[in-house]
Amino acid sequence: MLYFSDLLQYSDVFLRGLKTTVELTVLTTILGVVLGTVCATVRQYGNLASQRVVSVYVELIRNTPFIVQLFFIFFGLPAIGMRLSPWEASMIALTINLGAYSTEIIRAGLSSISKGQIEAAKVLGLTFRQTLVRVIFTPAFEKIYPALVSQCIIVMLGSAAEVSPRILYK
């Protein structure tokens, strides 16, 4: 029979794993949401060419399994001369993945803002940047907060499951 006290001898390994998971989660959540916000803004308000580029990125990432993306980054990029550690590859893959999913979540929030509010901001003389920050982003993020947090939790689960055990045994 296994007792939890038997696992205490591995507490340093568990703590390193916890540290790695927290680091990856925090960093990729910040970077992924920023990437998603930029891409959603481009997809909603950008020119046609930039909208198509973002659409291809989002559809490509959302329609491939995460493990394939991770393998492509870790094993594929060295073929073109980019050597990455397992931690770096995990961080890049998680950021790109969260960026694509959060793009769609944030775009849905941006789409929920009525045209009347945007027109009112123009009438008040707000610049496009001021309109984005004060009129569009604030209520949009309030509406999408639950879905975005759920996606960030999925990133945390992915960071714990997908990171190579070699990181833990440095």
Disulfide bonds with the S-S distance in Angstrom:
none
